[in-house]
Amino acid sequence: MTYAIQPDDALVVVDVQHDFLPGGALGVAEGERILAPIDALAPRFARVYATRDWHPPDHSSFAAQGGPWPVHCVANSHGAAFDERLDLGKIDVIVDKGTAVETDGYSGFAATSLADDLRAHGVRRVFVCGLATDYCVKATALDARAEGFDVLVIADASAAVEVAPGDELRALEELRAAGVAVVQSGEIAGSVRVRG
């Protein structure tokens, strides 16, 4: 099936940050494979958002505070920075999430202005990709659906943590069950805006 990019579509790129890529504090094993498809897709959309974990040093998700994860993406640290291979010139809006100690910050919609900004710009359909499929990509896509947007997750422009074997497949099944389409970047046709 082919999905043609429309003027009221947006691309949401989730958490392409040093700490989520190989060698980072919470690195996704195959994380680097998503960079080429994201950089190829971004200039084709009229509006592109990039979310980033932007945690305080004592964030509740960190193991020292009883959470499940090692310290990662502390605001203003190298680990929280976007990977240099992500072309920031194609990003219209950066959305900081997980900025409060008590919020997990998985979703780009949780305690952010993302939904309001999408609506203010007439967006009706959201394409979601990034890191990680089984956590922040899934949570962002599910919340986008709950906010009333049509949602597509780009599987080959996303990669999973896979804490347990099969987590990625289970995440994709949960997304499909919620009415989210799971697509490949090669199925996305056309272009709305060509940028310099």
C-alpha positions, 0 to 999 in steps of 0.5 A: 500500500502507498501513503501519499504525503499531504499538506496536513500531515506531520512527521514526529521524530522521537528521541534521536539522542546520543543516549539512545543510540549505540554507545549511549547510556540506554543505547538501542542496538540497531538505532543507527539504521533509522537515521538514513530513512528519517533524513530522507523523509523529513524534507518531504513533510510540511511540518516536522517535530522532534521530541527529546527526553530532557530530564532533571538529574533526579528524574523518577525513571532513573534507577537511583530514584527507584525507576527502571532505567540508568541515568539518561538524557539529563537536560543540557548533557551530551547524552541528551543532545540530538545525534549530529547525523539528524539534520536539524535544519529540517526540524520545525519544532523541538518538543522537550518531554520528561522535564518534570521529576514525576512524569515518565516522559515516554510520550511526546504528548505528555505534559507538552504543547505538541497536540495544541501545536499540531492542531494550530497548524491544521495537522490531521495525520501524524507519521511517527518514527524514532527511538524506541519502538517499544517505549517512546515511539509507541507511547507517542503514537498511542497518545496521538491516536487518543488525541484524534489524529490519524497515526502511522508508525514508520517501522524501518525508521524506528528501532526497539530496546527489546528488554525482553525478546519480542517486545518490538513485535508486541508493541507493533501489535498493540499499535495496530490494535489501537488503529495505528497503521504500521508502514515502511518508509518505502510505502510513503510517496510524494513530497509536500515541501522541498527544502534547501 
